[in-house]
Amino acid sequence: MSPNTHPDAKGEGNAVVHPRHELSEVLHQPVRFSIAAALAKTESMDFKDLRITIQVSDSVLSKQLSLLEKAGFVRIKKSFVGKFPRTSVSLSPDGQQAWEHHIATLRLIAGG
């Protein structure tokens, strides 16, 4: 068996399927991966703190969060603290599950 195959994954005709097919296309993109990684470590994060943590611009973060929200992976909550708008972001249960599966698949591919 090739080192790049998973013994339990069977494709058409019992051919072994590489585990990369299990990776989330949504989470595979580097900025979205970084967002999920940061959010997986906490209950929620303010938009500003998340932007600083993953080192992207407001517009890049906003665009990627919209894609994650559309996929059902994050929850975005907008509120006000006094007169100031506040946006907080958290992984949804589906997002947490997708994150854990994505990481487990990466570890499987890496052999660890």
Secondary structure, 3 states (H helix, E strand, C coil): CCCCCCCCCECHHHCECCHHHHCCHHHHCHHHHHHHHHHHCCCCEEHHHHHHHHCCCHHHHHHHHHHHHHCCCEEEEEEEECCEEEEEEEECHHHHHHHHHHHHHHHHHHCC
